């Protein structure tokens, strides 16, 4: 069988008429954004907004995408001139669009000098990031830089050849400062509370370890607007690649699959200028915190609960889990009874409609969003997705049964053994340590709960010592061990205080 030709600039005119493609001459666009962490989420979210603006004539905002670890994205998209396909799917079908906003691709470990040169260029006015929660080399419990993190130790020893995202930010800003070039705006697009302020803190702390003046410069002279990003983007599968190729008539080595919904809330603080994202549906606001908390706690918190409980219950996708007996009312109760009272709802937001839409999005049958994918890196996600909500509930004297069950399900998950006695592939920076604690504790809630609550990178001492939290998690974990995830979810859905 003859291999299909690859997607490329030359192939665009041969695509079927129903395939949307870049509505501009890509050769006329200029790089104005460097993006660190060019994974599937960025390509399905921010890069699509940028593609919209390039098509509207704002040609100074093309993207240089950099991978901080592996070269797989560059290897896939490089031969395609940076082009890739966006597949939007729901129950009504699939819509394909070729995205052209990524003009250049680099792999940081292979070309650190080229990446730093691009970041230090006056033409680049925004450096955006999606490096996941673990990519900021910080302590999730405190928000501070981990100066003992191996990548940070290396970056301090060799600042001109950084390895971490904070290391690249600080070195590029140092070079711009030395050359008298205004700093770029740092635009964090990861699911972190007050993400811009957190990255400012981490970057200024790293800069301060290098030089006090540089630390003050990063803290006081660089803009770090906060953002809230929302779009569900499951991992691309071989079947997805085959389906896209069949529609295009050419091969795309790495399309991205997503839902029709997208949301981007951005604090409007860009001293060097920005694309007119608001004309493509983004919301430019003075304060992103209410939006960010609403999304982190309702969507991401519920997603994590579904991931751990669903996986333990034998459901491999979110859509399967939310449709299983008891799961939808459990998630509805979690949202309505335990999360909603902690929120400051943004103006003009219909919260009931927002929550209903979230549950409908979870149930999208066309997205095969795997529970194991969402369950990854739980040690980095729990603090902002679940624990902050728990802390606020306890401070007001309110109960936390469903939130505690979500934490208990994470504990059960990181033991590495599922309810059928099969191994779980736990992918987490602390996986080995968590597994060792679980092995020592054995399948006992009485032993496992205090062992895992002692992990200070996740649980701060005050929360870990609160008897209301400890008792609620221990009760939930005991119920999981005794009855399994399915029956436990049904019980907590309708009688959480029983």
Secondary structure, DSSP 8 states (H G I E B T S, - for coil): -----B--TTTGGGS-TTSB--SS-GGG--EEEEEE---HHHHHTHHHHHHHHHHTT-TT-EEEEEESS-SHHHHHHGGGTT-EEEEEEETTEEEEEEE--EEEEEETTT-HHHHHHHHTSTT--EEEE---GGGG-B-TTT--B-TTSHHHHHHHH-GGG--SHHHHHHHHHHHHHHHT----EEEE-SS-TTHHHHHHHHHHHHHHHH-HHHHHHHHHHS----EEEE-------HHHHHHHHHHHSSB-TT-EEE-S--EEEEE---TT----GGGGT-EEES--HHHHHHIIIIIIHHHHHHHHHHHHTT--BHHHHHTSTTHHHHHHHIIIIIIGGG----TT--HHHHHHHHHHHHT-TT---BHHHHHTTHHHHHIIIIIHHHHHHHHTT---HHHHHHHHHHHHHHTSB-TTS-B-----TTHHHHHHHHHHH-S-HHHHHHHHHT-TTTS-HHHHT-HHHHHHHHHHHHHHHHHHHHHHHHHHHH-TT-
